[in-house]
Amino acid sequence: MSSISEKLSVREKIGYSLGDLAANLVFQTLITYLAYFYTDIYGLEANTATAIIFWVGFIAALGFNPIVGAIADRTHSKWGKFRPWILWTAVPLGVVSVLAFSTPDFDYQGKVTYAVITYTLLLLLYAASNLPYSALSGVITGDMKERNSISSYRFVAVMFAQFFVQVFMLPIIIYAGEGDKAVGMELVMTWLAVIGTVMLLITFVTTKERIVPTAEQKSTFVEDILDLIENRPWLIMLVLTTLTFISLAMKGGAYVYYFENYVDNTRLTNFISPILDFLSSVGVNFFGNDPVSAGFGLFNAGGIIFMIIGIGLSKSLADVYGKRNVFGFFLFVSTLFIILFYFFDKSSVELMFGAQVLHGLFYGITIPLLWAMIADVADYSEWKNNRRATAIIFSAMMVGLKLGLAIGGALVAKILGSYGYLPGIENGQTELAIHGIKMLVSIYPSIPFLIGVVLLFFYEINKDMESQIETDLKQRRTN
C-alpha cells in the first residue's frame, strides 16, 4: 500500500469541495422539489409520484451503487481509480438533470413513462459521479485530521448549493418563468447543469489520489461483500445514513407544502417585509410580491447560514471529543427543534424561524462528520482485513443515501395523500391535510434521527480507536 499522508493545499480542498457543490445542485433539488415538481408542476397524481420516487430510488439504491462501487475499485487509469469517473460523467449528468425536470406535452401515461426514464437515468449518472467522488475523500490523504478538514470544506460548499436551492430557487423559478413554474424550472435547471458541469471538471483537474493499493492486493467482489457484512461499524453507518436521509427528504420535501398551506400569509408578510426591503435596496429583487416563495426562501436561508456556522465548529469539536460522540450529541439536540414545529400555531412565524435557525446550527455540526466517519470505516476495514476497498464501502453508504431519499421522498407524497391533500389548492386544504403537513415537518422526520442517535451507542470507532487505526496504518504503509 503506497501512501503519502500530507497536508492538503487550500487549492486542492476548494477544488475537491466544488464537486459536492455541483452534485448538490441536483441532490438538493431532488430533496426539496421532486415531490412538489411531480404533483404541482408536472401534474402527476400523488400516488403515481409516490410509486416513481420510491421504486426507481429503491432499484437505483440496491442496483446501481454496488455495481458502480465494485467497478470503481477495479478501475485503473493514469488518473487513478475515482477521478476519471468525475470526468466521464460531468456532461451526461448535466444533460439528464435538465431532462428530468422538463415538462414535455405528453398524455398522462406518456408523462409517467418519461418521468420513470429520466429519473432512472438521473440516479444512475448521479451514482456514477458522486460515489467515486465520495470515495476520493478516502484516498486523497490518510491523515484523519486532514479528512476532517476536507469534509468541512466540502460541506461548506454543500451548504452554498443548499442555500441557493432552498432560498433562491423557487422565487427564481417564478421570476424566470414569469409565473409559469414549468418554464421557470427548466430554465433554472439548464443554468445549474452548465455551472455544475464546469465545477466537476475543476474537481477532476485540482485533486490527486495519494493512497494507492499495491499491485499485490487483490480481492473478489464476493470477498469485498463478506468483509462488509462482518464489519459492524459499516453496518451501523449504512443504517444511520439511510435514517438520516429519510429525515432530510421528509422535512425538506414538506416545507414547501407547509408554507403554501399552513403558515399565515399576513403574519409572514409582516415579518419578512423589512428583510425584503433591505434586499431590494441592495439589488436583490427577484423575490417579488409572493410572500410564500419569499418566506420559504428566507426561512431556509436562516437555517443554512447557521448550518455553515455549525460546520465551522465541527472539526475542532471532533478533534477533541471524537466524531462519534459529537455526531450523536448534536444530532439529538438538533432533533428537538424539529419536534417543536408540531406545536407552532400558523401565526407563530417568529418561533418557526427561530427553531429553524437553532436546528441549522446544531445539525450543521454533524454534517461533515457523517462522510468523515465513512472514510474512517474504510480505514477500519483495511486495518482489520489488510485489504482496502474504498469505493464499495462508500457505495454501501450511497445505498443508504438513495434508500433514504427514496423512502423519505415517497413518504412525503404518500403521507400527504393519506391525509387527503389535493395538489394545486393553496390555502384550501382540509384540517386533516393540514395536520398531515404539520406531522411531516415535525414528528415523522424526528423519528429516524432519534433512532440514529441510539445506533451510535453501538458504533465502536471512538476517538481512541481512530488514533490507533491511523497510527497502525501509517506504519504498515511505510513498511
C-alpha positions in Angstrom: 0.0 0.0 0.0 1.6 3.2 -1.1 0.6 6.3 0.8 1.5 9.9 1.2 -0.1 11.3 4.3 0.5 15.0 3.9 -1.4 18.2 4.5 -3.5 19.3 1.6 -3.3 22.7 0.0 -6.3 25.1 0.2 -6.5 25.0 -3.6 -7.0 21.2 -3.5 -9.5 21.4 -0.7 -11.5 24.0 -2.6 -11.2 22.1 -5.8 -12.5 19.0 -4.2 -15.4 20.8 -2.5 -16.7 22.1 -5.8 -17.5 18.6 -6.8 -20.1 18.3 -4.0 -21.4 21.8 -4.7 -22.1 20.6 -8.2 -23.7 17.3 -7.1 -25.9 19.1 -4.5 -27.3 21.4 -7.1 -29.0 18.2 -8.3 -29.4 16.4 -4.9 -30.9 19.3 -3.0 -33.3 19.9 -5.8 -34.4 16.3 -5.5 -34.9 16.6 -1.8 -36.7 19.9 -1.8 -38.7 19.9 -5.0 -39.1 16.4 -6.6 -42.4 15.5 -5.0 -43.7 19.1 -5.5 -42.5 19.1 -9.1 -44.2 15.8 -9.9 -47.5 16.7 -8.2 -47.9 20.5 -8.6 -45.9 21.3 -11.7 -45.8 18.2 -13.9 -49.3 17.1 -13.0 -48.9 13.6 -11.7 -51.2 12.2 -9.0 -49.8 11.8 -5.5 -49.9 8.0 -5.6 -48.1 7.9 -9.0 -45.4 10.3 -7.8 -45.0 8.1 -4.7 -44.5 5.0 -6.8 -42.0 6.6 -9.1 -39.9 8.2 -6.4 -39.9 5.0 -4.2 -39.4 2.2 -6.8 -36.9 4.0 -9.0 -35.0 5.1 -6.0 -35.1 1.6 -4.4 -33.9 -0.1 -7.6 -31.2 2.6 -8.1 -30.0 2.2 -4.5 -29.7 -1.5 -4.5 -28.6 -2.0 -8.1 -26.6 1.0 -9.3 -24.5 1.8 -6.3 -22.9 -1.6 -5.5 -22.1 -2.1 -9.2 -20.5 1.3 -9.6 -18.5 0.8 -6.4 -17.2 -2.5 -7.5 -16.2 -1.2 -10.9 -14.6 2.0 -9.5 -12.5 -0.1 -7.0 -11.2 -2.0 -10.0 -10.7 0.9 -12.3 -7.1 1.5 -13.4 -6.1 4.7 -15.3 -3.4 7.3 -15.4 -5.8 9.5 -13.4 -6.4 6.9 -10.7 -9.4 4.9 -9.7 -12.0 7.6 -8.9 -11.1 10.8 -10.6 -11.8 9.6 -14.1 -15.4 8.9 -13.2 -15.9 12.5 -12.3 -14.6 13.5 -15.8 -16.6 10.9 -17.7 -20.0 11.7 -16.1 -19.8 15.5 -15.9 -21.6 16.4 -19.1 -24.1 13.5 -19.2 -25.2 14.3 -15.6 -25.8 17.9 -16.6 -27.9 17.0 -19.6 -30.1 14.5 -17.8 -30.6 16.9 -14.9 -32.3 19.2 -17.3 -34.4 16.5 -18.9 -35.6 15.1 -15.5 -37.2 18.5 -14.6 -38.6 19.2 -18.0 -42.4 19.0 -18.8 -43.0 17.7 -22.3 -46.5 17.8 -23.6 -47.4 14.1 -23.4 -50.6 12.4 -22.3 -50.7 11.1 -18.7 -49.2 7.7 -19.5 -46.5 9.4 -21.6 -45.7 11.7 -18.7 -45.4 8.7 -16.3 -43.1 6.9 -18.7 -41.0 10.0 -19.3 -40.6 10.6 -15.5 -39.6 7.0 -14.9 -36.9 7.0 -17.7 -35.4 10.4 -16.8 -35.4 9.8 -13.0 -33.7 6.4 -13.5 -31.0 7.9 -15.8 -30.5 10.8 -13.3 -30.0 8.4 -10.4 -27.7 6.2 -12.4 -25.5 9.1 -13.5 -25.6 10.6 -10.1 -24.2 7.3 -8.6 -21.6 7.1 -11.3 -20.4 10.6 -10.5 -20.9 11.1 -6.8 -19.9 7.7 -5.5 -16.4 7.8 -6.9 -16.3 11.5 -5.8 -17.1 10.5 -2.2 -14.6 7.6 -2.3 -11.9 10.0 -3.5 -12.0 11.6 0.0 -10.7 8.3 1.4 -7.6 8.3 -0.9 -6.6 11.9 -1.0 -4.9 11.6 2.3 -4.5 9.1 5.2 -4.4 11.8 7.8 -7.7 11.8 9.7 -7.4 15.4 10.8 -6.9 16.4 7.2 -10.0 14.4 6.4 -12.0 16.3 9.0 -10.7 19.5 7.4 -11.6 18.5 3.8 -15.0 17.4 5.0 -15.5 20.8 6.4 -14.5 22.5 3.2 -16.8 20.1 1.3 -19.8 20.7 3.3 -19.5 24.4 3.3 -19.7 24.0 -0.4 -22.7 21.8 0.0 -24.4 24.5 2.1 -23.9 27.0 -0.7 -25.7 24.7 -3.0 -28.4 24.0 -0.4 -28.6 27.8 0.2 -29.3 28.5 -3.4 -31.8 25.7 -4.0 -33.8 26.2 -0.8 -33.6 30.0 -0.6 -33.5 31.4 -4.1 -34.6 28.6 -6.4 -38.4 28.9 -6.0 -38.5 32.7 -6.4 -36.1 32.5 -9.4 -38.3 29.8 -11.0 -41.4 32.0 -10.7 -39.3 35.1 -11.9 -37.7 33.3 -14.8 -40.9 31.7 -16.0 -42.9 34.9 -15.5 -45.3 32.9 -13.3 -45.1 29.7 -15.2 -43.3 27.3 -12.9 -42.8 24.6 -15.6 -40.9 27.1 -17.8 -39.0 28.6 -14.9 -37.9 25.1 -13.6 -36.5 24.1 -17.0 -34.6 27.4 -17.4 -33.1 27.3 -13.9 -32.1 23.6 -14.3 -30.3 24.4 -17.6 -28.1 27.0 -15.9 -27.5 24.8 -12.9 -26.4 22.0 -15.3 -23.9 24.2 -17.0 -22.4 25.5 -13.8 -22.3 22.0 -12.2 -20.5 20.5 -15.2 -17.8 23.2 -15.0 -17.3 22.6 -11.3 -17.0 18.8 -11.7 -14.3 19.4 -14.3 -12.4 21.7 -11.9 -12.6 19.0 -9.2 -11.0 16.5 -11.6 -8.2 18.9 -12.5 -7.3 20.0 -9.0 -7.3 16.8 -7.0 -4.9 13.9 -6.6 -5.2 10.3 -5.4 -2.4 9.5 -2.8 -3.4 6.2 -1.2 -3.0 3.6 -3.9 -3.3 -0.2 -3.2 -0.3 -2.2 -4.2 -0.5 -4.4 -7.2 -0.4 -7.5 -5.0 -3.7 -6.5 -3.3 -6.5 -8.4 -5.0 -9.9 -9.4 -3.8 -13.1 -10.7 -5.5 -16.4 -8.9 -5.3 -17.7 -11.7 -3.1 -14.7 -11.2 -0.7 -15.5 -7.4 -0.5 -19.1 -8.1 0.3 -18.2 -10.6 3.0 -15.8 -8.1 4.5 -18.7 -5.6 4.7 -21.1 -8.0 6.3 -18.7 -8.7 9.1 -17.9 -5.0 9.5 -20.2 -3.8 12.3 -19.2 -0.1 12.1 -20.1 -0.3 8.4 -23.5 -1.8 9.1 -24.2 0.9 11.6 -23.2 3.6 9.2 -25.3 2.1 6.5 -28.4 2.2 8.7 -27.5 5.6 10.1 -27.1 7.1 6.6 -30.4 5.7 5.5 -32.2 7.1 8.5 -30.5 10.5 8.2 -31.7 10.9 4.6 -35.2 9.7 5.3 -35.5 12.5 7.7 -33.9 15.1 5.4 -36.1 14.0 2.5 -39.2 14.2 4.6 -38.8 17.5 6.2 -37.0 19.1 3.2 -39.8 18.0 0.8 -42.6 19.0 3.2 -41.5 22.6 3.9 -42.8 24.0 0.6 -46.3 22.5 1.4 -46.0 23.9 5.0 -45.5 27.4 3.7 -48.1 27.2 0.9 -50.9 25.7 3.0 -50.3 26.4 6.7 -48.2 29.4 7.6 -50.3 32.6 8.0 -49.6 34.8 4.9 -50.3 38.1 6.6 -48.1 37.4 9.6 -45.4 36.1 7.3 -45.5 39.2 5.1 -45.2 41.5 8.1 -42.3 39.5 9.4 -40.3 39.3 6.2 -41.1 42.8 4.8 -38.2 44.6 6.4 -35.8 41.9 5.2 -37.2 42.1 1.6 -36.9 45.9 1.7 -33.2 45.6 2.7 -32.6 43.1 -0.1 -34.3 45.3 -2.6 -32.1 48.2 -1.6 -29.0 46.2 -2.5 -30.5 45.0 -5.8 -32.0 41.6 -4.9 -35.5 42.0 -6.3 -36.4 38.6 -7.7 -38.4 37.5 -4.6 -41.3 39.6 -6.0 -44.6 40.0 -4.2 -45.2 36.4 -3.4 -44.9 36.0 0.5 -44.9 32.2 0.3 -41.9 31.8 -2.0 -40.1 34.7 -0.3 -40.9 33.4 3.2 -39.9 29.9 2.2 -36.6 31.1 0.8 -35.7 33.3 3.8 -36.8 30.5 6.3 -34.3 28.1 4.6 -31.7 30.9 4.4 -31.7 31.3 8.2 -31.2 27.6 8.8 -28.4 27.2 6.2 -26.4 30.2 7.4 -26.3 28.8 10.8 -25.6 25.3 9.4 -22.4 26.8 7.9 -21.5 28.2 11.3 -22.1 24.7 12.7 -19.9 23.1 10.0 -17.1 25.6 11.0 -17.3 24.3 14.6 -17.3 20.6 13.6 -13.6 19.9 13.0 -12.5 21.4 16.3 -15.1 19.5 18.3 -14.4 16.2 16.5 -10.6 16.6 17.1 -11.2 16.9 20.8 -14.1 14.6 21.5 -14.2 12.2 18.6 -16.5 12.1 15.6 -19.0 9.6 17.1 -19.6 11.5 20.3 -20.0 14.9 18.6 -22.3 13.4 15.9 -24.6 11.7 18.4 -24.9 14.6 20.8 -25.7 17.3 18.3 -28.0 15.1 16.2 -30.1 14.7 19.3 -30.1 18.4 20.2 -31.0 19.4 16.6 -33.9 16.9 16.5 -35.6 18.7 19.5 -36.0 21.8 17.3 -37.7 19.7 14.6 -40.2 18.4 17.1 -41.1 21.9 18.1 -42.8 22.5 14.7 -45.7 20.3 15.7 -46.6 22.8 18.4 -46.4 26.0 16.4 -49.6 27.9 15.6 -49.8 29.1 12.0 -49.2 32.7 13.1 -46.1 31.8 15.2 -43.8 32.9 12.4 -41.0 34.2 14.6 -40.8 30.9 16.5 -40.7 29.0 13.3 -37.8 31.0 12.0 -36.0 30.8 15.4 -36.4 27.0 15.6 -35.1 26.6 12.1 -32.0 28.7 12.9 -31.2 26.7 16.0 -31.8 23.4 14.3 -29.5 24.5 11.5 -26.7 25.4 13.9 -26.7 22.1 15.8 -27.3 19.9 12.8 -24.6 21.7 10.9 -22.0 20.3 13.4 -22.9 16.8 12.3 -22.9 17.3 8.5 -19.1 16.8 7.8 -18.8 14.0 10.3 -21.0 11.5 8.5 -18.8 11.2 5.5 -15.6 11.6 7.5 -16.8 8.6 9.6 -17.4 6.6 6.5 -13.8 7.2 5.4 -12.8 6.0 8.8 -14.8 2.8 8.2 -12.8 2.3 5.0 -9.6 2.6 7.2 -11.1 0.2 9.8 -11.8 -2.4 7.0 -8.2 -2.1 5.8 -6.8 -2.2 9.3 -8.8 -5.4 10.1 -8.6 -7.2 6.8 -5.4 -5.9 5.2 -7.3 -5.1 2.1 -8.7 -1.7 1.0 -12.0 -1.4 -0.8 -12.8 2.3 -0.5 -15.4 2.7 -3.3 -17.5 -0.3 -2.3 -17.7 0.9 1.3 -18.8 4.3 0.1 -21.2 2.7 -2.4 -22.9 1.0 0.5 -23.3 4.4 2.1 -24.7 5.7 -1.2 -27.2 2.8 -1.0 -28.2 4.3 2.3 -28.4 7.8 0.9 -30.5 6.7 -2.1 -32.7 4.5 0.0 -33.3 7.3 2.4 -34.1 9.7 -0.4 -36.4 7.2 -2.0 -38.2 6.3 1.2 -38.3 9.8 2.6 -39.4 11.4 -0.8 -42.1 8.7 -1.3 -43.3 9.2 2.3 -43.9 12.9 1.6 -46.3 12.1 -1.3 -47.8 9.0 0.4 -48.5 10.7 3.7 -49.9 13.8 2.1 -52.2 11.5 0.0 -53.3 9.5 3.1 -54.2 12.8 4.8 -56.3 13.9 1.9 -54.0 16.5 0.4 -55.2 17.8 -3.0 -52.5 19.3 -5.4 -52.9 22.9 -6.6 -55.4 24.0 -3.8 -53.4 26.7 -1.9 -54.8 27.7 1.5 -57.8 25.5 0.9 -56.8 22.1 2.3 -58.9 20.2 4.9 -57.9 20.3 8.5 -56.8 16.7 8.2 -54.5 17.5 5.3 -53.0 20.5 7.3 -52.4 18.1 10.2 -50.5 15.8 7.9 -48.3 18.6 6.6 -47.5 19.6 10.2 -46.6 16.0 11.1 -44.3 15.8 8.0 -42.2 18.7 9.2 -42.0 17.7 12.8 -42.9 14.3 14.3 -42.3 12.0 11.3 -38.8 13.2 10.4 -37.7 13.3 14.1 -38.2 9.5 14.5 -35.4 8.3 12.1 -33.0 10.9 13.7 -33.7 9.6 17.2 -33.2 6.0 16.1 -29.8 7.1 14.6 -28.8 8.6 17.9 -29.4 5.3 19.7 -27.4 3.4 17.0 -24.3 5.5 17.6 -24.0 3.9 21.1 -23.1 0.7 19.3 -20.6 2.3 16.9 -17.1 1.3 18.2 -14.8 3.7 16.4 -14.3 6.2 19.1 -11.5 8.8 19.4 -9.0 6.3 20.9 -9.7 3.7 18.1 -9.4 6.4 15.4 -5.9 7.3 16.7 -4.9 3.6 16.9 -6.1 2.8 13.4 -4.3 5.9 11.9 -1.0 5.0 13.7 -1.1 1.3 12.7 -2.0 2.0 9.0 0.8 4.7 8.7 3.3 2.1 10.0 2.0 -0.6 7.6 2.1 1.7 4.6 5.6 2.9 5.5 6.8 -0.6 5.7 
